[in-house]
Amino acid sequence: MDVDPGLAPFSAVILAGGRAARLGGVDKASVEIAGRTLLAHALDALIDATEVVVVGEPVPTERPVTFTFESPRYGGPVAALLTGRDALLHRTAYLAVLAVDMPRLDARTFRRLLTAAAGHGDGAALVDPDGRRQLALVLNVARLDAVRPGHEEQHDLPLHRLLSGLDLAEVAAVGEEHRDVDTWADLRDLS
């Protein structure tokens, strides 16, 4: 009997370990919008997750999380995603993945992604109004493990290449869910 993934427990990985070159190298997780850090916004969006791993610098949080660094360090989003997946203590069928710099997502976003994943055994991805996939995903852990490259191949591997072997449902962003903070102008526009 299949379990509706919209109701099933899931774990999560927040990607927060990049160099943030266009922000002068600041720690994105600590950047504030509306008086709260980007990491706090990301944790709010993943409130339904049974466990959260943050791949990036350890900072104080209101919720218990596990911090780790991608291997290799600054190895890109695939290395970060897979390192985060490996740091999970508990096994769940689904893994939510979120870039720390998307403050307009909320728990409803991930509920929609989980529901969409039910018809696509491999998972679901949030897409912007132009149809581009965003770094807000729900992945079937077994399928992710099946397409996982070796450790050396993870370094600087484009995320779209890792995901190209997966059948992901596309979930349209609502409002500004797809917006991220790559530059100071992005931050100003989202504040």
Stockholm file with secondary structure:
# STOCKHOLM 1.0

chainA/1-191         MDVDPGLAPFSAVILAGGRAARLGGVDKASVEIAGRTLLAHALDALIDATEVVVVGEPVPTERPVTFTFESPRYGGPVAALLTGRDALLHRTAYLAVLAVDMPRLDARTFRRLLTAAAGHGDGAALVDPDGRRQLALVLNVARLDAVRPGHEEQHDLPLHRLLSGLDLAEVAAVGEEHRDVDTWADLRDLS
#=GR chainA/1-191 SS CCCCTTTSCEEEEEECCSCCGGGTTCCGGGCEETTEEHHHHHHHHTTTCSEEEEESCCCCCSSCCEEECCSSTTCCHHHHHHHHHHHCSSCCSEEEEEETTCTTCCHHHHHHHHHHHTTSTTEEEEECTTSCEEEEEEEEHHHHHHHCCCHHHHTTCCHHHHHTTSCEEEEECCTTTTCCCSSHHHHHHHC
#=GC SS_cons         CCCCTTTSCEEEEEECCSCCGGGTTCCGGGCEETTEEHHHHHHHHTTTCSEEEEESCCCCCSSCCEEECCSSTTCCHHHHHHHHHHHCSSCCSEEEEEETTCTTCCHHHHHHHHHHHTTSTTEEEEECTTSCEEEEEEEEHHHHHHHCCCHHHHTTCCHHHHHTTSCEEEEECCTTTTCCCSSHHHHHHHC
//
